[in-house]
């Protein structure tokens, strides 16, 4: 296959050979400077772009690539891709929905267990030569709320229900007819009805700050929140205040507003667990993600329907 792909991501470098093995030519530009230079230098040869949600791809960049035909986003989120501009230019956009769901769900449950069972603090106390023993809640029999029951949300729900005997509720834009989990009509209703809340919904304007001060108050002083989706879904200032004031019991975060910068106020708290946006990183997930991109590119350039198209707004 003869097509030139502008690659803006670096987390899947070890698996980009899958694209090269299919005959695609790759231009790697994982920084802002390299990205701008590559677009300027290779603008007349780039026919595809590989990006991720937070990196996006913008209208002015599309305009500078007259032969661009397809944008592939790794992961489910595509919040910074200008879909309206892509539509106007006749550019197909795909995502990686489901490819990394198992890895992200594993990490979500690991964060929840670490947070609820106080694992980081217990580990630190032993390393200091202490023998700090606290009584902490269990997961069995507790109420889990999942905001966003897509591929990742479903994988989390299965682990929670089948592995930990938790009751599961969820909120989506619309209820699913293929599950028995309890549907909540709003994020507020979901927060009020659960002990532990996991954020698994895509980012973007439609979900920005849907978990705010009022929702955190509804979650309550014994409630825990885990975010493995996008930082924008939770109002960070409200979350910090809720953690400092004891409005909620704790939070575990894999995503932040201005990565890799993390607010000092979060780092200073003892009721949080923080990881550097690694939920989707596993060898299996990375290989599956690039393989899906490869399948989408092969299908597109063969004139066939892509596997995971993003609908235009």
N, C-alpha and C positions, 0 to 999 in steps of 0.2 A: 504494500500500500504506500503510495507516494503522497504524503501530506506533511506539512510542517506544523508542529504543535509548540506553542509558547507555554512553558511550564513555570508557573508562579509559585508552586509549593515545593517544599523540601522534605517534609516529614515522611514521604514515601519513596525517597531516592533509591533505596535498595531494590525497589520493584519496578522502577521505570524501564528496565530492560524488557519488560513484557511489551511495552509499546514499541520499543526499538526492534524487537524480534518480529513484530508484525509489519515492519517496514516504515514506521513513522520516524520522521526526523524531529529531534527535540532541540529546542532552544531554551536553556535553563536560565531563569531570571528570578531568583528567590528574594531579591531586595528591591526597594522602591527605585533605587538608582539603576540597577540592572534591568528592571522592568521597563523603565522609560527609554533606556538606551536600546534595548532589544526592539521595542516598537518602532523607534526612529530608524534603526539600521535595517530591520528585516520586515518592515511594514508591508512590502509587496509580495512577500512569500508566505506569511503566516496565514494558515487556513483554519486553525483550531487553537483553543486556549484551554489550559487546565488550571483551575484555581480552586479556592475554597471560600466558604461563606463570608468570613470576616475580611478576606482579601478582596473579594468581589471582582468586578470588571465594569468599567464605566463608559458612559456615552462618548466622551471625547476619545477614549482609547479605541472603541469600536470604529469610530469615524476615521481613525488613523490607519485602520487595517481594512483596505478595500476588498480583500479576498477572504475575510473571516467568514466562516460558515457555521461553526458550532463552538459553543462554550460548554465544557464539562466541569462540573463542580464536584469535588470529592466530599463525601458526607452528605447529610440530608439538607442542611441549611444553605440558603443561597441569598441571604438578606442584602448583601452589598452588590449583587449583580443587577444592573439596570435592565430589568425585563422589558420595560416600555421601549427603550432604545434598541434592544435586541429584536423585539417584534417589528419595529419600524424598519430595521435593516434586513429583516428576513433571516435572522440568525437563530438557529436552534439552540436551546439550553437544556442540559440534562443535569441530574444530580446523582448522588451515590446512595440513595435511600436503601437502608437495610443491609448494606455491605459490612458495616462495622457495628451492627446492633448488638451482637453478643459481647464484644469487647466493652462497649459503653455500658451495657447492662451489668456486666461483672464489676466494673469500676464503681458504678452507682451503688451496688450492694456493698462493696468493700468500704466505700465512704460512709454509708449508713451504719454499718457495723462498727467501724472505727469511731464514729462520732457518738453513737448511742452507748457503746460499751467503754468509751473513754480510753481507747487503746494508745493514742499518742502520749497522753499524760501519764498513763500507767507505765509505759515503756520508759519515759523520761525519768520517772521517780525511781525506778529500779537502777537506771544508769547513774543516778546521783547517790546511790547507796541507801535509798529510803525503802520503805515497805508500805507504801500508801495503798490502802485498800478501801474502795468505795463500793456501795451497792448501786448498781446501774440497771436500767430497764432491759427487758428482753425484746426480741422481735416477735416471737410467737404470740399469736392472739391479738396483736396490735393492728391498728387501722392505718393502712397505707393509702395515700392519695397520690395519683400520678397526673400531672398536668401535661397532656399530650400523649395519646395512646396510639402512636404510630409504631414503626418497627421497633424502635428502642423502647418505647413505653410498654409495648407488648412483651418484650423480652424481660423487662424488669418485673412486670406483673406476674409472669409465669414463675420466675425465681422466687418472688415474695410469697405467692399463694402456695405453690407446690413445695418449695423448699423450707419455708418458715411458717407456714400455716397462718399467714396474715390475711385479713380481709382487704379487698382492693376496691377502691373507688377511683374514678377518673373524670376529667373534663376534656372534651374536644370541642371543635367548632360545631360538631354534630354528633349525636350518639352513634355508636357502632352496633350493628345488628348481629355480629358474629361472636360476641362475647357475653359472658354472664356477669361481668363486673358491674358494680353500681355506677350509674351515670349521674354526675352532678351538673346542674344547668349553668354554673358559673364558677370561676376560680375562687370567688369568695365562699360559695357553698362548699366547694371542695376543701378549702383550708379549714373551715369550721367543722368538717365532718371527719377529719383524720388526725392521727397522732404524729405521723411522719409524712412529709410532703416532698416528693421528688419532681423536679422540673425536667421535662423531656420534650418540650415543645420547641419548634423552630423560633428563631429570633425574627426581627423585623418590626415594622410599625404596628402590625396587628397584635403583637404580644408585648410590646414595650411597657414595662412597669405594671403588668397586670398583677404582680405580687408586690403590693405596697404596704404602707403602714397599717391600713385597715385590714388587709388580708393577713398580715403577720399577727395582728391582735387577735384575729379569729383563730389562727393556729394555736395560740395560747402559750402559757409559761412552761408547759411540759412538752411542747411540740418541737420537732426538729425539721429542718429543711435542707435538702441536698440539690445542688444545681450542677448538672452535667450537660446542659444545653447551651444557652447563651446568657451572658451576664445581664443583658438588657431586659430580660424577663422580670428580674427582681430590681426594685429601686434600691441601689446600693446604700445610699444615705439612710434610708428607712431601715434597711437590714442591720447596718452597724448600730444604729440607735436601739433597735429591738434587742440586739445581742448585749449591748452595754447595760440596758435597763432591765434585762431579764424578762422582756415581753415574750420571747421564745427561749427555749432551753439551749439551742445550739444550731450551727449551720456547717455544712461541708460544701466546699466550692472547688470546682475544677476550671471555672471560667471567670474572667474578670473584664471590666469595662475597657481598660487601656493596657492590654497585655503587651509586654511582660510586667508592666508596673502593677503592683498590688498595694492598695491603701495601707498606710502604716497602722491605722486604727484596727484593721482586720488582723494584721500580724501580731498586734499587741494583746489580742483576746485569747483566753484559754478555752473558750467554748466553741472553737472553730477548728476544722481540719481543712488544709489548703493543699491542692496539687496543681501542677503547672500545665493544665490543659492537655492531659495525657490519656483521657478516658478511651479515646478511639485508637490509641497506639498499641498494637500487638502485631506480631508477624502475620497472623492469620487475617486480621482486619485489613492491614496494609495491602497484602497480596490480593484479597478479595476486592478491595476498593479500586486498585489499578486494573484488575481484570475486568471489572464492570466498565470502567472508562474505556478500556480497549474494545470491549464488545460494542459499546455505544459508537465509538469512532468507526469501527469496521462496518457496522450496520449502516451508519450515515453515509459514508463514502461509497458504499455499495448500492446506495439508493433504496435501502430498506428502512423500516421504522426503527427509531432508537428504542432502547429498552426502558429507560426511565426519563421520559420527557417532563419538563416543567411547563405547566400551562401558562400562557400569557395572561397578564392582568386584564 
